[in-house]
Amino acid sequence: MDILEIARYAGALLLVLALIGAAGIAARKFGVPGVTKAAADKRLAVVETLLVGPRQRLLIVRRDNVEHLIYTSPDGACLVENAIPLRAVAVAAE
């Protein structure tokens, strides 16, 4: 193999990586499903997570300014507390 072939392979690799990066940026900008959009458009967010065991966790999920406490495990998910108002969370944090 001479230096010209190695340079051609390196150039082709850089071109492919640049095309993959451009496709990722375009997918993020135009909102392809599975790729996140701008934060202003989101109605659902995971506020906080807490590991309870090796495969169990508690999640606080915010939806339209209302928070829900969810317990997840390999067996499934369970709603622990429903419709926690944001005002009560802010007072408890202070």
N, C-alpha and C positions, 0 to 999 in steps of 0.2 A: 504494500500500500504506500503510495507516495503522499506527499504533503497536500497536493491538490485534492485528492479524494477525501482526506480527513477534513479539510476546510469546507468541502461541499456538504459532507454529512453534518458538520457543526452548523452550517448555515441553514440547512433544511430543518434541523432540530429547533433552532431559534425561530424560524418562520412558523413552525407548527405551534410552539409555545406562545408566540405573539397572537396567532389566530385564536387559540383557546382563550387567552386573556381578553381579547376583543369580544368574543362571543359571551363571556361572563359579564363583562361590563354592559353589553347591549341587553342581555337578559335581565340584569338588575334595573336598568333604566326603563325598559318597556314593560316590566312587570310580568314576566313569564311565571306561570304557576310553579311553586316550589322554591322560588327565589324571592327573598324578602323585598318589599317595597318600602317607601318612605315611612317613617314612624308616625307621621301625622294621619295617615290613612288607616292605621290599625285600631281596632276596637277591642282586641283581646291581647292580654300580656300576662306572662308569668312574673309576678312581683318578687317572690322569694321562694326558695326551696330549702328543705331541711332533711338531711339523711337521718332516718330513725334507726334503720338496720342496714345490713349489707345490700339488700335489694328493696327496701321499703323507704318511702319518702313522703313528706308532707309538702304540698304546694299551695301557695296563695295565688289565685288566678283573678285578675281584674277584668271585668267585662262591663263596659258602659258605666264606669264610676261605681260599680258594685263589686265587692270582692267575695270570693268563695274559697273555703278551705277544703282541700281534697287530699285524701290518703291513697297512695298508689303502691301496689305490690305486684309480684308476678301473677297473683291470682286475679287481679283486676283493680278497679278503682272504686272508692267509696267517698261520697260527699259527707264531710264531717259537719261543716257549718255553712249555711246558705245565707246569701244576701247580707254580708257584713258591710254596713255603710262606711264610706271613707272617713267620715267625721269621727267615728269611734276609734278607728285605727290611728288617726293623727293625735287624738287626745291620749291614747294609751302609750304612744311613742314618747310623748313629752313627760 
